[in-house]
């Protein structure tokens, strides 16, 4: 199946930022001490971690805007002949933020400097949407089940998680409803490029917490640059290197030896889960080229055995249901038994052949305990490279790979055919984004992104017996040694639903380009975006 998605976003007279708001901007007004506008003042914004510098001049009304700025800490310096130089420090730009700076220059020499610490107004007055920023500190400090950053989206009072990616697809993300919208109407962007699983509407895997700089959930009215889906937008940004080397290492573990056994369980679930990795980032060339890379691995082993099932006992297989009836194990049809509680009709040869594969039980009701064992390995690798070519141009490249490898449960417990209800996984999700920001002039900035997302999801099934192996004639199966069976109230063999055993591959790729213009007191943003999505898949059961 092939699906073509294309959409074009044009025109926006609001103060919108680059596509997906992976950047931020600063605006403000320059005045003298009497409140009169100061035009022609030089405004220089410096990202203090990487040394990036952007400049502009104030307009006739004293106002200025510096758009498409990378996130992080900034220092803003304002100077004008005949006035002292004002320096604003401690300005932290978050994803999609647009702080306002009000500067009052005093008459004096340019060499005189007035330093002000963190005097930027953080209240958004130039956008119509409602946004919640989850910054790096909260991403790392708040407890996350499995270290999934998507759990933090629900910190917004309007967001509720309703599910996860369907079983026939890779476990890429979650379904979240925002303000009553459908669970597949959220637009996900990473580093200013689309990061959406177009097959089921969830997100592509986000970077693990140590590799995620921050993200912003935008609800209510969105500007055109948010694009894609109308319910809400989640704009995330990966970490990047700076002029100083930074890194960390981590390990989290869970082990059944440290947990209490469930009161009704015969034994503990034998859970062993280790999650480990680290990140490192720094300069390749100071003020010019920076790198960031990370790794997270998750190893999970579990062998639960507390799920009840019911199979025929040795007596039942010869037609003797006296123990079953005496213990009131379940409803029976009195007409099917004689006075000694034996079956009147013989048991079919197919049923007897199937019973040979079932576990044995000495319980009068045929009760056995089973459980689907789990052996799963996951890893994620984010890599990012940033290059400040000049004061006018910067480029970046980011690659993110996520792998899930789960063994087929029946291969782990070949003596328990009841574990055939589980499948394995061999899934790989990949995301690539390349970006270029070019300052055409102090009042015109172009931001370009090209992206590609790819998921290969393979759900292999166990092999146990085919219909012909147990004497069932004229029954076709797409898979060798596979027979699905549901015995209500007793046991199941094989997968219980369609699309569980499948092979899926889908790709989406495209580009987006945004131009920001400053004309006097007006900011004009316009751009275009296009995406193509291709899906190829096969379902066997």
N, C-alpha and C positions, 0 to 999 in steps of 0.2 A: 504494500500500500504506500502510495506517495502523496504527500500533502504539501501544498505550497502556501506559505504564509508570507504575505508582504504587507507592509504598512508604511505610510509616509507621514511624517510629522512636520508641519510647516507653520511658521509664524507663532510668536508669543511675545506680547508687549509687556510681559511681567519680568521681574528680575530673576529669571530662571538661570540655572547653572548648566554645566555640561551634562550630557546624557547620563541618566542614572545617578547624577549628583555624587560622583566619586571624588569630586573636588569641592572647594569652597571659595568664598570671595570675601573681600573687605570693602566696605564703602564708608563714606564719612563726609564731613564738611570742615573746611578750614576757614577760620575767622580770626579777626584781631580781638584785642581785649574789649573793644567797644561793641562787638557783635557784628561788625561789618565784614562782608565776604572778602577773602583774600584769594585772588586768582593768580594763576601762574606759579603756585607753590609746587615744589618738587616733592613727590611722595615716593619713598622707597620702602618696599616690604621685603624682608629677608627671612627665609625659613632657616632658623638657627641650627637645625640638626644637619642640614645638607648644604647650607651656604647658597641656596637658590635666591636670586635677587630679581625683583620685578619693580619697574618704576612707571609712574604716570605723573600728570600735572593736574592741578585743580582747575576747574572750568570757571567761567565768569561769575557764577553764583557761589564759587568756593567748594563745590561738591566734586567728589571723585569716586571711582569704582576700579578695583583691581580684581579681575575675575579669573576663573580657572586656576586657582592656586592649589598645590598639593597640600594635604593635611599636615598638621603638626604645629609646633610652637613658632611664633613669629615675633619679629621686632619691626615696628613701623617708624620711619624717620621722616619728618616733615621740615623742609627748609625753604626759606625765601629771603632774597636780599632785603636788608633793612630790619629783619626780624631774627630773634633767637631761634635756634633749632630745637624742635620738640621731638622727643623719642618716646614712643609707647612700647613698653616691654610686656612680656608675659601674656601675649594674645595666643590662645589655643584655638586653632581652626579644626572643627569637627566636620564629619561628612555632611555636605549640604548646608553648612552654616553660613551666615552672612552678617557678622557683627558690624555694628556702627561705631565709628570713631569721631568724636567731636573734639576739634583741636582749636585752642585759642592761643595764637602766636603773640608774643610780647615784642615790643619794639626793642631792638638791640643788634648786636653783631651776630653774624651767622655762626661764628666760632663758639658763641655761648650756647650751652645745651641745657634743656630742661627735661629731665627723665621722669616719666610717669609709669607706674607699674600697673599692668592689667586694668586699663581704663576703658576697655571696649565694652559696649553694650551688647549683651548676648541675646536679648529678646528679639525674635524675628519679627520685623515689621514690613518686609518686602515680599513675603510669600503668603499664599492663601491656604496652604495645606497645614495640617496639624502633624507634627513629627516628634518622635521619641528617639533619642540617640542613646545607644548602648555602647559606652566607650570601653577601651581596652582593660581598664582596671576592674570594671564590673564583670566583663567577660571572664577574666581570670579568677576573680575572688568569689563570685556566686557559685553555689553548688550546682553541678550539671550532671544529670544521669547519662553516663556514657560520654561526657564531654561534648554534647551536641549543642552548638550555639543557637540552633533554632528554638531551643527551650526558652531562650531569653526574649523571643519575639512576644511571648504572651505577657511580658511585664507591662505592656500597654493594656490598659483596662478594656480596650475594645477587641482584643485578639483572644481567640479560643482555639486550641488544637483539636481537630475533629478526627484525625487519623494519620496514617503514614502512606508511603508509596504502596501500590497494590503488589501482591505477591508475584505476579507475572512480570514485573519490571524490577530493575535494580532498586535496592533500598536507598534511593538518592536523597529523599527529603520527607517533608511532612505536609499534611493538609491543615491549613489554618484559615479560619473564618474571621474576618475583620469587620466589625460593625454590621453584622448580619449578611455580609456578602457570601457568595459561594466559596467553597474551600479551594477552588482552582482558579480564583480570579485575582491572585497576588502576583505582581511582577517582581522578579528577583534579578538584581543586577550586581555584578562583582567587578570592581575596578572600572566602573563606567561602561561595562559591556553586559549584554544579556546573559544571565546565568540561570536560564529556565529549562526545566525538563518539559519539552513540548509534547511528550507522549502522554503524561498523566497530569500535567499542570503543577507539579510540585517543583521544588528547587533542585538544582544540581547540588552535589555535596559542597557545603561551605568549608573553608579551612578550619582546622581544629583551633581551639582558643588561643594558643600561644602564637599562631600565625595570622590571627585576625585582628586588624587594627581597631575597627569599630564598625557598627552598622546603624542605619537609621530606618525606622518604620514610619512611613508617611501615610496618613489616613486622611479622611475628608477630601476636600477638593485638591486635585493634583494639577501641576502645570504640565504643559505638553511634553517637556523633556523626560517626564517619568515614564510615559508611553507603555504600550503593551497590554496590561490588564488594568481594569478600572477599580477593583475593590480596594487595593492598597499597593504600596511598593516597599520592598526591602532593599536598600542600597548598602552594600558591604564593600569594605576596602581591605585588601591584604596588607600586612606589614611590609615595609621596605627597609633597606639598609640606610645607615647614616654615616657621618664622618667618624664616629666612634664604634668600635666593635661591641656588639651586645649578643647575648645568647643565654640559653638556659637548658636544663635537662630535667626530666620528670619521670616518675613512675607511680602508678596507682594500681592497687591490686585488691581483689576480693577472693576469699578462700573459705570453703565450707567448714574447714577446721576451726574457724573463728566464729561460725554462725551456729545458732541453736537449731536443732532438728525440729521440723514440723511435728506436732503432737501425733498426727494421724499417719505420718509417713513411716515406712518400715526402716528407712535409713536416710541419711542426708542426701542432698542432690549432687554431691561431689563437685560443686562448682569451683572452678579455678579460672580467674580472669585477671590478666595482666595488661595494662595499658602504659606504654612507655614511649619515650622519644625525646626530641629536643629541637631547638632552632638556633640559628646563628645568622648574623647580618653585620655588614660593615662596608668600608670603602675598598674599592679596587684602585681608584684614583681619587684623592681627596677633592671634594667639591665638584666631582665630575661623574664618576661611575660608582654605583653601589650595588651590592648583591644581598639577597636574603634567601635562605633555604631552610627547610625543616623536614622532620619525619615523625610520624606517629604510627606505632604498631599496636594492635589489639589482638591478644590471643585468648580465646575462650574455650574451655573444656567443661562439659557437664554431662552427667549420666543419670537423670532422674528415673525413678521406677515406682512412682506412686499413683499412676493412672490405672483405674480398674477396667478390665475387659472380661468378657465371658465367652468361653469356648466349650465345645462338647467334651464331656468326660468319657473315660473308657466305657462306662456302663451305658451312657447315652448312645455311643456309637454302635452298640449291639441292640439298641431299641429299648433299653431298660431305663425308664424315667422315674422310678420309684423314689429314689433319693431326692430328685429335683422337686417332685410334687410334695413329698413329706416335709421338706424344708421350706415350702412355699416360696420357691425361688422366683417365680414369675407366673404370669397368666398362662393357662393351658386350654386347649380345646378338648373337653371331655370325650367327644366323639372320636378322637384320634387314638384313644388308648383302650385296652381291654381291662378286665377286672384287676389284673396284677400290675397295672400301670406300664404295660409294654406297648410300643407302637404296633398298631394293627397292620400298617403298610410297611414294606421294606424301605430302608434308606437308600437313596439313589447312589449309584457308583461314583458320580461326580462329587457329591457331598463327602463321601468317604475318602476320595482322593485328595480333596482340599484339606480335610482334617489331618492328613498326614503331615502337612506343613505347619500346622498350628502348634503352639506350646501346649504342654501337658499340664493338667490340673487335677489335684486330689480333692479339691473343694467340691462338696455335693452340688453346688450351683455352677461349677465350672469357672469360678472367679480366678483371675490371674492379675498380677500387677505388671504393668509395662511402662515404658517411657521412651521418648525420642531422644537419643543421645546427640550431643552437639560438639562438633569439633570445627571451630571457625577461626580463620586468620584474616585480619583486616590490616591494611596499611594505607597511609595517605602521605603524599609528597608534594609540598608546594615549593615552587622556585620562582623568584622574581629578580629582574635586572633593570635598573634605572640608569639612564645616561643623560646628564645635563650637557647637551651639545654646546649651547651658548646661552646668553641671557634671553635670547629670543625663542629657543627651541629645546624641548626635552622629549625623550621617548622612553617607553618602558615595554617590557615583555614579561608576561606571567603565565606559568604552566602549573596546572593542578591535576594530579592523578590520584584516584581512589580505587582500591581493589578490595573485593570481598570474595573469599574462597572458603566454602563450606563443604565438608565431606557429606556424602550420601549417608543418612543414618543407618540404613540396613547394612551397609558395608562395615559400619562400626559394631553392629550387633547382629551378625548373620544368623544367629540361633533364634532370633525373635522376629518372625515375619510380620508382626504387628507394627514394627517400625517402618514399614514400607509407605506409611502415610506421609512421610517427610521426603523432601527432595534436597539435592545439593545446590550449590550456587557457584558460578564461575563468572563474576561480574567485574567489569572495569569501566569506570567513568573518567573521562578526560575533558579538561577545559583549557583553552588557550585564548589569550587576549593580547593584542598589540596596540599600543596607543601612542599618539603623537600630539603634542600641544605646541602650537606655533603662535608667537606674538607678532602679528602683522604690523601693529602699531600700538602705542600705549592705550588706544581706544578701540582696538579690534583684536580679538583672540579667536583662533580656530582650534578646535579639539576634535581629533579623529580617532575612532576605534574600529578595529576589525577583530572578529571573534569566531570561535568554533567550539561546539560542545559535542561530545560523542559518548554514547553508552552502548556497551555490548553486554547483554544479560543472557546468561545460559543457565537453565534450571534442569539439570539431568535427574532422571528418576532411577530408582533401584530396579534390579532385575530379579524376579523370583520364579514365576512359572507363567507360561502362556495358556490361553484357553484350551488349546489342543493337548497340552501336557496333562490336564486333569479330565480329559474326555469330553470337553465342550466342543461340539461341531458347529461349523458354519458361523463362527464368530470372528470378526476381523479386529485386529489390534494394530495401531500405527507403530507401536514400540515392541521390540522383542522381549520375551519373558516378562510380560506386563499384563495383569488382569485386575481391573478395579472392581471392588466389591464392598457393599455396605449391608451389614446385617444389623438391623435396627435394634438398639438396646444391648448389643453383644460386642461386635468388633468390626473394624474396617480394614480393608486391604487396599493399598494404592491411594492415590490422591483423591480427596473428596470433592474437588471442584474443577471446572474447566479452566483452561489457560494456566494451570499450575506447572505443567511440564512444557517448557517452551524455549525457543531461542529468538531473541529480539536484538536488533541493532538499529539504532536511530542516530541521526546526525542533524544538528542545526548550525547554521553559520550565517554570517552577515556582517554588516558594518553600520556605523552611525557617525554622523558628522554634525558638529554644532559650531555656530559662529555667534560670538557675543560682541555687540557694538555699543559704544557709549557715545551718545550725542547730547551734549549739554547735561541737563538733569535727567535725561531719559536713558534707560538701558533696554536695548532691543536684542532678543535672542531668537534665532531661527536655525533650523537644521533638518536633517532627513535621516531615516533609518530604514533598512531593508533586511529581511531575514528569509531564509529558505530552510525548510525542515523536510527530511526524508526518513521514512520508517520502513523497515523490512523485517518481517517476523513470521515465525511458524509456531503453531500450538499443536501439541500432540495429545494432551489429555487435560 
